[in-house]
Amino acid sequence: MQDILNWGFLLSGLTAATPLIFAALGGLFSERSGVINIALEGLLLSGAFTAAVVTFQTGNPYLGLLCGIGAGIVTAAVYAIAVLEFEADQVVAGMAINFLMLGLPALISGVIYDSTGSTPQIDKAQKIPVILGGLSSATILAFFTVALAWYAMYKTPFGLRLRAVGENPEAADAAGINVKGLRYLAIIISGVLAATGGAFLSTGQSSLFTRGMSAGRGFIALAALILAKWKPVPVLFACLFFGFTEALTIQIQGASWAKINGDPIPVQFIEMIPYVLTIIVLAGFIGLSRAPKALGQPYRKEK
């Protein structure tokens, strides 16, 4: 057990949880406004790809992060227009964004670098800096963002209006709140946060973009959101739970005791652990969580 529970495990867990925290907080803003955001996976990928390309081309991870966020905003805006202007099914539109972002980065990477599988390796000095004994600055920013999200959600008029729109858009509209405008803003915020998580994936946790590198983290972030009952601080703990689970799988792969009849446990079985836990969480807690009442319901202002 000492081989597993050490400082390296703690760092690994926090690092693995970082993109989940950003993505789940992004989903929080969108879903508290009443819009399901299945597109988190695509938003992660758009931020990861753009940040990796810009960082490699310029050598500046901060510029890469900003451009990654810009890509997240554009992708989120496309999703927002589809679900708010054209009243597309939110789940179907979200999946369409995810599929688009599975293929589009590979296409662009093929044109620029003649490789559809990955972008070139980023120099170690050009990655998001690591501080405080191996802890990434992005991880610290993620914790700060949780506090900021809590304050915005419960201590500001914006948060009050956002929650009102997600619970009862008709009443919010009658009170003079611009329901569509607030939902646009919430989806854009989700794009900013999820793309930040994606940028950390490719320029902090890794040093390049690889096809499908989010590996289902957008869906795990959604599971964390449900487990946390759409509240910022519980979201943090839910993401830490999944992050440390992922770190545990890495530790188990190198453990001498992880054997069956003398043979190492197949890596594929170990890597399944976070996804199996996600299914268990969704099956066990989705009935206990109370989603915003207007979640998934399009709203059309009466004239």
C-alpha positions in Angstrom: 0.0 0.0 0.0 3.0 2.3 0.7 3.8 1.9 -3.0 0.5 3.6 -3.8 -0.2 6.2 -1.1 2.7 8.7 -1.5 3.3 12.3 -2.6 3.4 11.2 -6.3 0.0 9.7 -5.9 -1.4 12.9 -4.4 0.1 15.0 -7.3 -1.1 12.5 -9.9 -4.7 12.6 -8.4 -4.8 16.4 -8.3 -3.4 16.6 -11.9 -6.0 14.1 -13.2 -8.8 16.0 -11.4 -7.9 19.4 -12.9 -9.5 19.1 -16.4 -12.5 17.4 -14.8 -13.0 20.4 -12.4 -12.9 22.9 -15.2 -15.2 20.9 -17.4 -17.7 20.1 -14.6 -17.8 23.8 -13.6 -18.5 24.6 -17.2 -21.4 22.1 -17.2 -22.6 23.6 -13.9 -23.2 27.1 -15.4 -24.9 25.7 -18.5 -27.2 23.3 -16.7 -28.1 25.6 -13.9 -29.5 27.9 -16.7 -31.6 24.9 -17.9 -29.4 23.8 -20.9 -28.1 20.3 -20.9 -24.4 20.3 -22.0 -23.5 17.0 -23.4 -21.0 18.9 -25.6 -18.4 19.1 -22.8 -16.3 16.4 -24.5 -16.1 18.5 -27.7 -15.4 21.7 -25.8 -12.5 20.0 -24.1 -11.1 18.8 -27.4 -11.4 22.1 -29.1 -9.5 23.8 -26.3 -6.9 21.0 -26.2 -6.2 21.1 -29.9 -6.0 24.8 -30.4 -3.8 25.3 -27.3 -1.4 22.6 -28.5 -1.1 24.1 -32.0 -0.7 27.7 -30.8 1.8 26.8 -28.1 3.9 24.7 -30.5 3.9 27.5 -33.1 4.6 30.4 -30.7 6.3 28.7 -27.8 4.0 30.6 -25.5 1.6 28.5 -23.3 -0.4 31.5 -22.1 -1.1 32.5 -25.7 -2.0 28.9 -26.4 -4.4 28.9 -23.4 -6.1 32.1 -24.6 -6.5 30.8 -28.1 -7.8 27.5 -26.7 -10.4 29.5 -24.7 -11.3 31.4 -27.9 -11.9 28.0 -29.7 -14.0 26.9 -26.8 -16.1 30.1 -27.0 -16.6 29.6 -30.8 -17.6 25.9 -30.3 -19.9 26.8 -27.4 -21.5 29.6 -29.5 -22.3 27.1 -32.3 -24.0 24.8 -29.7 -25.8 27.8 -28.2 -27.2 28.9 -31.6 -28.3 25.4 -32.4 -30.2 24.8 -29.1 -31.4 28.4 -28.4 -32.2 29.8 -31.8 -33.2 26.7 -33.7 -34.4 24.8 -30.6 -32.5 21.7 -31.6 -32.6 18.7 -29.2 -30.0 19.5 -26.6 -28.6 16.0 -26.3 -28.5 15.4 -30.1 -26.8 18.8 -30.7 -24.3 18.1 -27.9 -23.4 14.8 -29.4 -23.0 16.4 -32.8 -20.5 18.9 -31.3 -18.6 15.9 -29.8 -18.5 14.0 -33.1 -17.4 17.2 -34.9 -14.5 17.7 -32.5 -13.4 14.1 -32.8 -12.8 14.6 -36.5 -12.1 18.3 -37.1 -8.8 18.5 -35.2 -7.5 15.4 -37.0 -8.4 17.0 -40.4 -6.7 20.3 -39.5 -3.6 18.6 -38.0 -3.3 16.5 -41.2 -3.2 19.7 -43.3 -0.8 21.6 -41.0 1.5 18.8 -39.8 0.8 15.9 -42.2 -0.3 13.8 -39.2 -3.9 13.1 -38.3 -3.0 11.3 -35.1 -1.2 14.0 -33.1 0.4 17.4 -33.2 4.1 17.8 -32.7 5.7 17.5 -29.3 5.8 20.7 -27.3 9.1 21.6 -25.6 9.0 21.0 -21.8 9.9 24.6 -21.2 6.8 25.7 -23.2 4.3 23.8 -21.1 2.0 25.3 -18.4 4.4 25.9 -15.5 4.6 23.6 -12.5 5.0 25.2 -9.1 4.8 24.2 -5.4 6.6 20.9 -5.4 5.3 19.6 -8.7 1.8 21.1 -8.5 0.6 22.8 -11.7 -0.5 26.4 -11.7 -3.6 25.2 -13.6 -4.5 23.0 -10.6 -4.3 25.9 -8.3 -6.4 28.0 -10.7 -9.0 25.2 -10.8 -9.4 25.4 -7.0 -9.7 29.2 -7.2 -12.3 28.8 -10.0 -14.4 26.6 -7.7 -14.5 29.4 -5.1 -15.3 32.0 -7.8 -18.1 29.8 -9.2 -19.6 29.4 -5.7 -19.5 33.1 -5.1 -21.0 33.9 -8.5 -23.7 31.3 -8.1 -24.9 32.1 -4.6 -23.7 35.7 -3.8 -24.4 37.7 -6.9 -27.5 38.8 -8.7 -26.2 37.0 -11.8 -26.2 33.6 -9.9 -29.7 34.3 -8.6 -31.0 35.0 -12.0 -29.2 32.0 -13.5 -30.7 29.7 -11.0 -34.2 31.2 -11.5 -33.9 30.7 -15.3 -33.0 27.1 -14.7 -35.9 26.5 -12.4 -38.7 28.5 -13.8 -37.9 30.4 -17.0 -41.5 31.7 -17.3 -41.4 33.3 -13.9 -37.9 34.7 -14.6 -39.1 36.2 -17.8 -42.1 37.8 -16.1 -39.7 39.3 -13.6 -37.8 41.0 -16.5 -34.9 38.6 -16.9 -33.6 38.0 -20.4 -33.9 34.2 -20.4 -32.3 33.6 -23.8 -29.5 36.1 -23.2 -28.6 34.5 -19.8 -28.6 31.1 -21.3 -26.3 32.3 -24.1 -23.9 33.6 -21.5 -24.1 30.4 -19.4 -23.2 28.3 -22.4 -20.3 30.6 -23.4 -19.0 30.4 -19.8 -19.2 26.6 -20.1 -17.1 26.9 -23.3 -14.5 29.0 -21.5 -14.1 26.7 -18.6 -14.2 23.4 -20.5 -11.7 24.7 -23.0 -9.4 25.7 -20.2 -9.5 22.1 -19.0 -8.7 20.9 -22.5 -5.8 23.4 -22.8 -4.3 21.9 -19.6 -4.7 18.4 -21.0 -2.5 19.1 -24.0 -0.1 21.7 -22.7 0.2 20.9 -19.0 -0.7 17.2 -18.3 0.6 16.2 -21.7 2.9 17.9 -24.2 0.9 17.4 -27.4 -2.6 16.9 -28.7 -3.6 13.3 -29.6 -6.8 12.3 -31.4 -9.6 11.8 -28.8 -7.2 12.6 -25.9 -10.1 13.7 -23.7 -11.0 10.0 -23.5 -14.5 10.5 -22.1 -13.5 13.1 -19.5 -16.4 15.3 -20.6 -18.9 12.5 -19.7 -17.1 11.8 -16.4 -17.4 15.6 -15.6 -21.1 15.3 -16.3 -21.3 12.3 -13.9 -19.5 14.4 -11.3 -22.0 17.2 -11.8 -24.9 14.8 -11.2 -23.1 13.3 -8.2 -22.6 16.8 -6.8 -26.2 17.7 -7.3 -25.2 20.7 -9.5 -23.4 22.5 -6.7 -19.9 24.0 -7.0 -18.1 22.7 -3.9 -19.5 19.2 -4.1 -18.4 19.3 -7.8 -14.8 19.8 -6.6 -15.0 16.7 -4.3 -16.7 14.6 -7.0 -14.0 15.5 -9.5 -11.3 14.8 -6.9 -12.8 11.4 -6.4 -12.7 10.6 -10.1 -9.2 12.1 -10.4 -7.8 10.0 -7.6 -9.5 7.0 -9.1 -7.6 7.6 -12.4 -4.4 8.1 -10.5 -5.0 4.9 -8.6 -5.2 3.0 -11.9 -1.8 4.4 -12.9 -0.3 3.3 -9.5 -1.8 -0.2 -9.7 -0.3 -0.7 -13.1 3.2 -0.4 -11.6 2.5 -2.2 -8.4 4.3 -5.6 -7.8 1.2 -7.1 -6.1 -1.2 -6.4 -8.9 -1.1 -9.9 -10.3 -3.5 -12.8 -10.9 -2.0 -16.3 -10.6 1.5 -14.7 -11.0 0.6 -12.7 -14.2 0.1 -8.9 -14.2 -3.5 -7.8 -14.3 -4.2 -6.7 -17.9 -3.8 -3.0 -18.3 -7.2 -2.8 -20.1 -9.0 -4.1 -17.0 -7.2 -1.6 -14.7 -8.0 1.3 -17.1 -11.7 0.4 -17.0 -12.0 1.3 -13.3 -12.8 5.1 -13.7 -15.5 4.3 -16.3 -17.0 1.5 -14.3 -17.2 3.8 -11.3 -18.9 6.4 -13.6 -21.5 4.0 -14.5 -22.1 3.0 -10.9 -22.4 6.6 -9.9 -24.9 7.4 -12.6 -26.9 4.3 -11.8 -26.8 4.9 -8.0 -27.1 8.6 -7.7 -29.0 9.9 -10.7 -32.3 9.1 -8.9 -31.2 10.9 -5.8 -30.1 14.1 -7.5 -32.6 16.8 -8.3 -31.8 18.5 -11.5 -32.9 22.1 -12.3 -36.6 21.8 -13.1 -36.3 23.4 -16.5 -33.2 21.4 -17.5 -33.5 20.4 -21.2 -36.6 22.4 -21.8 -36.4 25.0 -24.6 -38.0 28.3 -23.8 -39.9 30.5 -26.2 -40.8 34.0 -25.1 -44.5 34.6 -25.5 -45.5 37.7 -27.5 
